[in-house]
Amino acid sequence: MSVGRGLTSDQLSGFRTELRGAVLDPPDPEFNQRRVPFNAMYEDRPDLVVRPTGTADVAAAVRYAREHDLEVVVRGGGHSVGGLSTADGGMVIDLSTMHAVDVDPGVRLARVQGGAVLGELDRETQLFGLAVPVGVVSQTGVAGLPLGGGYGWLRRKHGLACDSLVSAQVVCADGEVRTASAEVNPDLFWAIRGGGGNFGVVTSFTFELHPVGPIVAFAGVFYPVEAAAEVLHGYRAYFTDARDEVTAEALSITFPADPSLPESVHDRQCLVVGAVYAGAVEEGVAVLRPLRELAEPLADISQPMPFTAVQSAFDGLFPRGQIRAYWKAAYVATLEDDVIEIVARASAERPSPLTFVDTYAMGGAIARVGADDTAFAERSAPYMVSVHGNWSAANDDEANIAWVRDVWAKVDALGVGSTYLNFSGADDADPSRAAVGFGSNLERLARVKAQYDPENLFHRNNNIAPSGDGS
């Protein structure tokens, strides 16, 4: 009997005996209960979902996929905006059952399995007043951050997520398990820090930990969108000489009438300035004060708060499986007046309440790492502008995607010619976009790809075509 697309029940039965974890196919009652992908524009229709319990299961799954010519899709947290953790046919290796976090506070290291999400990592590290500079939404998978670079609330003080990676365990395309570190397979270690999932399935990450929290100074200020240009001019002035301890974003959004939010912002277009101070709390409160005085605010919820609360504060903006999403990002060398004008106008003209235009302050520790020290190449730009299109109705897809592309193109024309690939839509995951995202590191990445995945088994990503002799 045939199972899925060309697999027989006997083949599948033999595969199941190799694994401790579950192997699910469409007839299985649990098949449709798997985790819903983040972006509702994409639906999972794989032939198989493999839910490994450990690295041995992952290695067996990779070997099986090779033997049966199955497309391989790797799902960590399943938060891929471009739908790269979903599949139409083939095998999804769903790492969600592998989510352990082990913290050694004495040496300030954390070992994190590939299916863990940020909230699980933060919970364990904050027990000791330590943190990894990962993302800003607690439901996001940890894995995609170091593999794609990784921006969070600690980036200006402690760099990108990939900058705190010490080592990793990787199941490569040949089914072999390799350690990647500065001492062991250093070329692979270089590549996975920003090169995406091109080189294998990372089943565990070991991170350096940094002293942060458990309480941090937080600024959360809601300005009227009409004051966006004024606020952004003040934001630019603040970051001309801001301390590295300060990381901030300025994003436009329309909040619903949520009882947890001040009434003054209900159903009101806002430009929200959010910031975290990675240092002494009382000092941080004072240092962040100018960001609370950029214009007359609608509301101000700034206060010392648990770092775990900051990390989950934006979760409600990204409901899994409920929004359709298309994002793009551009780096700019300066927040010049023309860029501010574009952002301010776009902030007021957003086609959907949950669409937002976000201006990230970069610099600090990010810029002190060389462009070729890791695969993540863009280190010098002091700002990134991202356009996050989020809406609910399928018949609005075309208009919203067009709007995002239009705003992004205007910013990108004034930018440095690079992009953040973690914020790329699926239609952007092609060689030309990879060339823009990886920049001068692409040629070396292609050689590493040729060494560890010469047949491009792992191509459901911002793909790097294998090139060269791989030596």
C-alpha positions in Angstrom: 0.0 0.0 0.0 1.3 3.5 -0.9 1.6 6.1 1.9 2.0 9.8 1.2 3.7 10.4 -2.2 5.4 7.2 -3.2 6.2 5.7 0.2 4.9 2.2 1.0 3.5 1.2 4.4 6.3 -1.3 4.8 8.9 1.4 4.2 7.2 3.6 6.8 6.9 0.8 9.3 10.6 0.1 9.0 11.4 3.7 9.6 9.2 3.9 12.7 11.2 1.0 14.3 14.4 3.1 14.0 13.1 6.0 16.0 12.1 6.6 19.6 10.1 9.6 18.5 6.9 9.7 16.5 6.6 9.4 12.7 3.2 10.8 11.6 1.5 10.4 8.3 -1.9 11.6 7.1 -3.9 8.6 8.4 -2.5 9.1 11.9 -4.9 10.8 14.3 -2.2 13.1 15.6 -1.1 14.3 12.1 -3.4 17.3 12.0 -2.7 18.2 15.6 0.9 19.3 14.9 1.8 22.9 15.7 0.2 25.5 13.4 2.8 27.6 11.5 3.1 31.2 12.4 2.2 32.6 9.0 -1.4 31.7 8.0 -0.5 32.3 4.3 1.2 28.9 4.4 -0.4 25.5 5.1 1.4 22.3 6.1 0.8 19.5 3.7 3.8 17.2 4.2 3.9 13.5 3.6 5.5 12.9 7.0 6.1 14.7 10.2 8.9 13.3 12.3 9.0 14.4 15.9 12.5 13.2 17.2 13.3 12.8 20.8 17.1 13.3 20.3 19.9 13.7 17.9 19.9 10.0 17.0 16.4 10.3 15.7 17.3 13.4 13.7 20.2 11.5 12.1 18.0 8.6 11.2 15.4 11.0 9.7 18.0 12.7 7.5 19.3 9.4 6.2 15.8 8.2 5.5 15.0 11.4 3.6 18.1 11.0 1.5 17.4 7.3 0.7 13.8 8.1 -0.4 14.4 11.4 -2.1 12.2 13.4 0.2 12.3 17.1 0.5 13.5 18.0 4.1 12.0 20.8 6.0 13.3 21.6 9.5 11.0 23.2 12.1 12.4 24.7 15.3 9.9 27.1 16.7 7.9 27.2 13.5 8.0 31.1 13.4 9.3 31.4 9.9 7.7 34.5 8.3 8.4 33.2 4.8 6.9 29.8 5.5 10.2 28.0 5.4 9.3 25.7 8.2 6.2 24.4 6.3 6.0 21.9 3.5 4.0 20.7 0.6 5.0 17.1 0.5 8.2 15.7 1.9 9.3 15.4 5.5 9.0 17.9 8.2 11.5 17.3 11.0 9.7 18.9 13.9 12.1 19.6 16.8 9.5 20.8 19.2 9.8 17.7 21.5 13.6 18.6 21.8 13.3 21.7 24.0 15.5 21.2 27.0 17.6 24.0 28.4 20.5 23.3 30.7 22.2 26.2 32.4 25.6 26.1 34.1 25.8 29.5 36.0 29.3 28.8 37.2 30.8 29.0 33.7 27.9 31.1 32.3 27.0 28.6 29.6 23.6 27.3 28.5 23.0 24.2 26.3 19.8 24.5 24.4 18.1 21.9 22.2 17.0 22.9 18.7 13.3 22.9 19.5 13.3 25.3 22.4 11.6 28.6 22.2 12.8 31.9 23.7 10.4 31.8 26.7 11.9 28.4 27.8 15.4 29.7 27.4 14.7 33.0 29.3 12.9 31.2 32.1 15.9 29.0 32.9 18.7 31.6 32.4 16.9 34.4 34.3 16.8 32.1 37.4 20.5 33.0 37.7 20.2 36.6 36.4 21.7 35.6 33.1 20.6 35.9 29.5 21.3 35.1 25.8 20.8 38.0 23.4 18.1 36.4 21.3 14.8 37.8 20.0 11.9 39.8 21.4 8.9 37.4 21.1 8.9 34.5 23.7 7.2 32.0 21.3 9.9 32.3 18.7 12.2 29.3 18.2 15.7 29.8 19.6 17.3 28.1 16.6 16.4 30.6 13.9 18.1 33.5 15.8 21.8 32.4 15.8 21.4 30.7 12.5 20.1 33.9 10.9 21.9 36.5 13.0 19.4 37.3 15.8 18.3 40.7 17.0 16.9 41.3 20.4 16.7 43.7 23.3 20.4 43.1 24.2 21.9 43.6 20.8 23.8 46.9 21.3 25.3 45.6 24.6 26.0 42.0 23.8 25.7 41.7 20.1 23.7 39.3 18.0 22.5 35.8 19.0 25.1 34.3 16.8 27.9 36.3 18.6 27.2 34.4 21.8 27.2 31.0 20.2 30.1 28.9 21.6 29.4 25.6 19.9 26.7 23.5 18.2 25.8 19.9 17.4 24.9 19.5 13.8 23.4 16.6 11.9 24.8 17.1 8.4 23.4 16.0 5.0 25.3 12.7 5.1 23.6 11.8 8.4 26.8 12.3 10.4 26.8 14.2 13.6 29.4 16.9 13.9 30.4 19.4 16.5 31.0 22.9 15.3 33.1 25.3 17.4 36.1 27.6 17.0 38.3 24.5 17.6 36.3 21.7 15.9 35.1 22.1 12.3 35.7 25.9 12.5 34.5 26.4 8.9 31.1 24.9 9.8 31.0 27.0 13.0 31.6 30.2 11.0 28.9 29.3 8.5 26.1 28.5 10.9 26.5 31.9 12.6 24.3 33.7 10.2 24.3 31.3 7.2 20.9 29.9 8.1 19.9 26.2 8.0 21.9 25.5 4.9 24.4 23.2 6.5 22.4 20.7 8.6 20.0 20.3 11.5 21.3 21.9 14.6 20.1 19.7 17.5 21.8 21.7 20.3 23.4 25.1 20.8 25.8 26.1 23.5 25.6 29.8 24.3 27.7 32.2 26.4 25.5 33.8 29.0 25.6 37.5 30.1 24.5 39.1 33.4 21.1 40.7 32.8 18.1 41.1 35.1 16.1 39.6 36.5 14.8 43.3 36.6 15.7 45.7 33.9 14.8 49.3 33.2 12.2 49.4 30.4 10.8 52.3 28.4 7.5 51.9 26.7 6.1 55.2 25.3 3.1 55.6 23.0 3.3 58.7 20.8 0.5 59.8 18.4 1.4 58.8 14.8 1.0 62.4 13.8 4.2 63.1 15.8 6.1 60.4 14.1 8.6 62.6 12.3 9.2 64.7 15.4 9.8 61.5 17.5 12.1 60.0 14.9 14.2 63.1 14.7 14.6 63.0 18.5 15.3 59.3 18.3 18.1 59.9 15.8 19.6 62.6 18.0 19.5 60.3 21.1 21.4 57.6 19.3 24.2 59.8 18.1 26.0 59.1 21.4 23.8 56.6 23.2 25.3 54.1 25.6 25.7 50.5 24.4 23.5 49.4 27.3 20.5 51.0 25.5 18.7 49.0 22.8 15.5 50.5 21.2 12.9 50.2 18.5 10.4 52.8 17.2 7.4 51.0 15.7 4.0 52.2 14.3 0.9 50.1 15.1 -2.7 50.5 16.0 -3.6 48.7 19.2 -7.0 47.2 19.8 -9.2 48.1 22.8 -7.4 45.7 25.1 -8.1 46.2 28.8 -4.4 45.6 29.5 -3.5 48.8 27.6 -4.2 52.4 28.5 -7.5 53.6 27.1 -5.8 56.5 25.4 -4.2 54.2 22.9 -7.2 52.0 22.1 -7.8 51.8 18.4 -5.4 54.7 18.0 -2.5 54.9 15.5 0.7 55.1 17.5 4.4 55.3 17.2 5.7 53.2 20.1 9.3 53.7 21.4 10.4 50.7 23.3 13.8 50.4 25.0 15.7 48.3 27.4 18.8 49.2 29.5 21.2 46.3 30.0 22.7 47.5 33.2 21.9 48.9 36.7 18.2 49.5 36.9 18.1 53.0 38.6 20.8 54.2 36.2 18.9 52.9 33.3 15.7 54.7 34.3 17.6 58.0 34.1 19.4 57.1 30.9 16.1 56.1 29.1 14.2 59.3 30.2 15.0 61.3 27.0 13.2 58.6 25.0 10.1 59.3 27.0 10.2 63.0 26.1 10.5 63.0 22.4 7.0 64.5 22.0 3.8 64.7 24.0 2.9 61.0 24.7 -0.5 59.4 24.6 0.7 57.0 27.4 3.8 55.9 29.1 4.2 52.5 30.7 7.9 52.8 31.4 9.1 51.1 34.5 11.5 48.6 35.9 10.2 45.2 35.1 11.3 41.6 34.9 13.3 40.8 31.8 11.0 37.8 31.1 8.0 40.2 31.0 9.8 42.4 28.5 10.6 39.4 26.4 6.9 38.4 26.2 5.4 41.9 26.0 5.0 41.8 22.2 3.7 38.2 22.0 0.2 39.4 21.4 1.2 41.1 18.2 2.2 37.8 16.6 -0.6 35.2 17.1 0.4 31.9 15.6 -1.7 30.9 12.6 -4.0 33.9 12.9 -2.3 36.5 10.8 -1.0 36.5 7.2 2.4 38.1 7.0 4.9 39.5 4.5 8.0 41.3 5.8 10.9 43.1 4.3 13.9 45.0 5.8 16.5 47.4 4.7 19.6 48.8 6.4 20.4 52.5 6.3 23.7 54.3 6.9 21.9 57.2 8.6 18.4 58.0 9.7 18.4 60.9 7.2 15.5 63.3 6.8 14.3 61.5 3.7 14.1 58.2 5.5 12.3 59.7 8.4 9.8 61.2 6.0 9.1 57.8 4.3 8.7 56.0 7.7 6.5 58.7 9.1 4.2 58.8 6.0 4.1 55.0 5.9 3.3 54.8 9.6 0.2 56.9 9.0 -0.9 55.0 5.9 -0.6 51.4 7.0 -3.3 49.3 5.3 -3.9 47.0 8.4 -3.9 47.8 12.1 -1.3 45.1 12.9 1.0 46.1 10.1 3.9 48.1 11.4 7.0 50.0 10.3 9.9 49.4 12.8 13.1 51.4 13.1 15.7 49.5 14.9 18.7 51.2 16.5 21.9 49.1 15.8 25.5 49.8 16.4 27.3 49.1 19.7 28.5 45.6 20.1 27.1 44.6 16.7 29.5 46.8 14.9 32.6 45.6 16.8 32.5 42.2 15.1 34.1 42.1 11.7 31.9 41.6 8.6 33.7 38.3 7.8 34.2 37.1 11.4 30.9 35.3 11.2 28.7 34.5 8.2 26.4 37.4 9.2 27.9 40.2 7.2 25.9 43.4 7.9 27.6 45.0 10.9 28.1 48.6 10.1 24.6 50.1 9.5 23.4 52.0 12.5 19.7 51.5 11.7 17.4 48.9 10.1 13.9 49.8 8.9 11.6 46.8 8.6 8.1 46.8 7.1 6.0 44.1 8.7 2.8 43.5 6.8 0.3 41.6 9.0 -3.4 41.2 8.1 -6.1 38.6 8.4 -8.1 38.1 5.1 -6.7 36.1 2.2 -8.3 38.4 -0.4 -6.2 41.2 1.0 -2.9 39.4 0.2 -2.1 41.2 -3.0 -2.7 44.7 -1.8 -0.8 44.3 1.5 2.2 42.6 -0.2 2.3 45.4 -2.8 2.2 48.0 0.0 5.1 46.4 1.9 7.2 46.2 -1.2 6.5 49.8 -2.1 7.5 51.2 1.3 10.5 48.9 1.5 11.7 49.9 -2.0 11.7 53.5 -1.0 13.8 52.9 2.1 16.1 50.5 0.3 16.8 53.0 -2.4 18.4 55.2 0.4 20.0 52.3 2.1 23.3 50.4 2.1 22.1 47.6 -0.2 21.6 44.8 2.3 18.7 43.1 4.0 18.0 41.0 7.0 17.1 37.5 5.7 15.1 36.4 8.7 12.6 39.1 7.7 12.3 37.9 4.1 9.2 36.5 2.5 9.3 33.1 0.8 9.4 34.6 -2.7 12.5 36.5 -1.6 14.3 33.2 -0.7 16.2 33.0 -4.0 19.9 33.3 -5.0 19.6 37.0 -5.7 18.2 37.8 -2.2 20.8 35.5 -0.6 23.5 37.4 -2.4 22.1 40.7 -1.0 21.8 39.3 2.5 25.1 37.5 2.7 27.1 40.0 0.8 30.8 39.4 0.5 30.5 36.2 2.6 28.5 34.4 0.0 31.4 32.9 -1.9 32.9 31.4 1.2 29.5 30.1 2.3 29.0 28.4 -1.0 32.3 26.5 -0.5 31.3 25.4 3.0 27.9 24.4 1.6 29.7 22.3 -1.0 31.7 20.5 1.7 28.8 19.7 4.0 25.8 19.6 1.7 27.0 19.2 -1.9 23.6 17.9 -3.2 21.7 20.8 -1.5 19.5 18.5 0.7 18.8 21.4 3.0 17.4 24.0 0.5 14.2 25.0 2.3 15.8 28.2 3.5 17.5 31.3 2.2 19.4 29.0 0.1 23.1 29.0 -0.7 24.0 27.0 -3.8 27.0 24.7 -3.3 30.0 26.0 -5.3 33.7 25.2 -5.5 35.5 22.0 -4.4 34.4 22.3 -0.8 37.9 22.1 0.5 
